[in-house]
Amino acid sequence: MNNGILYGVSLGPGNPDLITRRSWALLQSDKVWAYPIRNPNSDSYALDIVLRAGLPLPAQHMSLIFPMTHDAQKLAKYWLQAAETVIERLHRGEDVLFLVEGDASTYSTFGHLARTVRALDESIEVETIAGVPSFNAAAARLQMPLADVDDTIAIIPAGYGIKTISHLLDEFDTLILLKVKPLLDEIINLLAERGLLAESRFIEKAGSPHERVVHDVASLQGEKVNYLSLLLVKNPHRQRGEIIRGCRKKTASDRG
Ligand SMILES: C[S@@+](CC[C@H](N)C(=O)[O-])C[C@H]1O[C@@H](n2cnc3c(N)ncnc32)[C@H](O)[C@@H]1O
């Protein structure tokens, strides 16, 4: 008997309309669903997207615990547990769809799961379905293009800290700051110091029925926001370096 395939099924950040046709087709086939939860009592944001899309929970489904912790040993234990649960199904020849909020290749638990499964059995086939990441949906929602012409973009978890964020503001036209919750007040102070509050936008649970868009980012000072929130920041004052010639068509003024 052949092993089943492990699929990373990207669902987009919250609006079921952003589920791709490929993910949709897989979800409608008769396969096992697996979805991440933080603890045994929590809901799954990824599962909620699919249920809101109108698909019924299949007979074969399971939650997998991925706790929110920086304790590497604890994390490794849970990744292993999740991988062992999934591999049991794969070894029975069943395909497993791992439901992923946003895009499965972008800061996703699917990466950990797929790596751990393949470490246990490298013959297991893994397929990652591309999806819409939270920040692309956010940019569209906010009518805030992430990049024009020669613009540069950096995507970072805010946990790198204020010094790094400040440095990146000098280097990039657009910063996408993920996982902003624990550092939001400090980031707001930095944006105020740099005169960039007017160039910043906050979005929480983009695309979901609980979506919240905040234009006046300073108003969030002191507030406890949701983990599923991000900041888009533009720095129109960035000093640009030279663009290597040949990468762009010469203009009349270039030709002198
Ligand atoms: C572990 S990462 C997951 C990223 C996800 N795979 C993606 O493609 O966007 C979690 C972080 O992504 C951002 N995020 C994910 N979904 C979001 C949403 N619906 N609205 C706003 N931010 C979101 C938040 O910054 C959150 O802390």
The ligand as a MOL file (V3000), in Angstrom:
LIG
                    3D

  0  0  0     0  0            999 V3000
M  V30 BEGIN CTAB
M  V30 COUNTS 27 29 0 0 0
M  V30 BEGIN ATOM
M  V30 1 C 2.6540 32.5680 12.5370 0
M  V30 2 S 2.3900 33.9600 11.5210 0 CHG=1
M  V30 3 C 1.3840 33.2520 10.2860 0
M  V30 4 C 1.4730 33.9740 8.9590 0
M  V30 5 C 0.5220 33.3910 7.9280 0
M  V30 6 N 0.9140 32.0420 7.5260 0
M  V30 7 C 0.4130 34.2650 6.6810 0
M  V30 8 O 0.6360 33.7700 5.5630 0
M  V30 9 O 0.0860 35.4410 6.8270 0 CHG=-1
M  V30 10 C 1.2600 34.8540 12.4820 0
M  V30 11 C 1.3430 36.3550 12.2740 0
M  V30 12 O 0.8740 36.6660 10.9750 0
M  V30 13 C 0.0550 37.8330 11.0110 0
M  V30 14 N -1.3180 37.4410 10.6620 0
M  V30 15 C -1.7270 36.2250 10.3110 0
M  V30 16 N -3.0210 36.2380 9.9800 0
M  V30 17 C -3.4480 37.4920 10.1320 0
M  V30 18 C -4.7050 38.1430 9.9160 0
M  V30 19 N -5.7710 37.4700 9.5060 0
M  V30 20 N -4.7590 39.4690 10.1450 0
M  V30 21 C -3.6790 40.1710 10.5520 0
M  V30 22 N -2.4780 39.5960 10.7670 0
M  V30 23 C -2.3630 38.2860 10.5630 0
M  V30 24 C 0.1290 38.3660 12.4420 0
M  V30 25 O 1.1720 39.3070 12.4990 0
M  V30 26 C 0.4590 37.1220 13.2370 0
M  V30 27 O 1.1010 37.4560 14.4520 0
M  V30 END ATOM
M  V30 BEGIN BOND
M  V30 1 1 1 2
M  V30 2 1 2 3
M  V30 3 1 2 10
M  V30 4 1 3 4
M  V30 5 1 4 5
M  V30 6 1 5 6
M  V30 7 1 5 7
M  V30 8 2 7 8
M  V30 9 1 7 9
M  V30 10 1 10 11
M  V30 11 1 11 12
M  V30 12 1 11 26
M  V30 13 1 12 13
M  V30 14 1 13 14
M  V30 15 1 13 24
M  V30 16 1 14 15
M  V30 17 1 14 23
M  V30 18 2 15 16
M  V30 19 1 16 17
M  V30 20 1 17 18
M  V30 21 2 17 23
M  V30 22 1 18 19
M  V30 23 2 18 20
M  V30 24 1 20 21
M  V30 25 2 21 22
M  V30 26 1 22 23
M  V30 27 1 24 25
M  V30 28 1 24 26
M  V30 29 1 26 27
M  V30 END BOND
M  V30 END CTAB
M  END
